[in-house]
Amino acid sequence: MKLASLKEGRDGRLVVVSRDLSRRADASAIAPTLQAALDDWERHAPALRALAERLESGALAGEPFDPTRCAAPLPRAYQWADGSAYVNHVELVRKARKAEMPASFWTDPLMYQGGSDGFLGPCQPIPLADEAWGCDLEGEVVVVTRDVPLGITREQALEAVVLVGLVNDVSLRNLIPNELAKGFGFFQSKPASALSPVFVTPDELGGAWREGKLHRPLEVFLDGQPFGRANAGVDMTFDFGTLVAHAARTRTLCAGTVIGSGTVSNRGPDGGPGTTIAEGGAGYSCLAELRTVETLQGGAPRTPFLKRGSRVRIEMRDEAGASIFGAIDQVVGEGA
């Protein structure tokens, strides 16, 4: 099934959405919000699924689904932990900062705890007070868990994944080096992220969801032009089971925890950095990776970071070409 939250109050109003994303049905009689549904998932999921089936069959007419009326599926979550499962991306971005990458990054997931108290809606502008901060998009896949016990195994962790979606994990690249140099991690350099209009249960993904990875291209458009179509199931060093188990190694995770894949990134056919779509490659899911490749090839980056008015669109389609999660479609705006 597919779930979304309409803009209402601080935590939205839960709706189920048809598979083709054309219609919605109010689900607030089952659970007022998605977080409420997740808090008692075993009880609420069957009722939500039955409602979704009625909408799909036509037994329930529903109403037109409009992504512009959506908040983030989880407007605020108890936890947002973002991994860096595509180590190729980590390696390239660290090269741009002239930072060595420890060998352990290939065997032990990198993860940081981001701000989850205010996710942006899929069509909400990206606030940017100062263009000098180096605003960047980051196209990623996310999963949402039910309650996860401490010390869970990878296999158990995969069973705890109940929803899958997309995120634009916005980064302020020019703030990162000095912030990390303090030795305390990201904070100001990681503003609010935007979530896809809908989250879906893993069974909706069919064969594309296997081995804890989502095997579909992530489409990224910048100002209307194709920028990336890297396959999220390729070059993913750590699957979502591994990421969730890593997060739960020393703590429990409460229902509604959001875990990110990190920026989706594919190597080139020769094993080196990927190439642009214009050059026949899979392109990129963030500007920093392209700028790093430009620096390696020409000594300096040529592509600027996002400016006010820049438009970012992130989407994933199934084998038939239908949008799975709806599109994150944002324009960079003034500071909030």
Helices and strands as residue ranges (DSSP letters): E 2-6, E 13-17, E 23-26, H 34-39, H 41-57, E 63-64, G 67-69, E 80-83, H 87-96, G 103-106, E 111-113, E 126-127, G 131-133, E 135-136, E 139-145, H 154-159, E 161-168, E 171-172, G 173-175, H 176-181, E 194-195, E 199-200, G 202-208, E 209-210, E 213-214, E 217-222, E 225-231, H 240-247, E 258-260, H 287-298, E 311-316, E 328-333
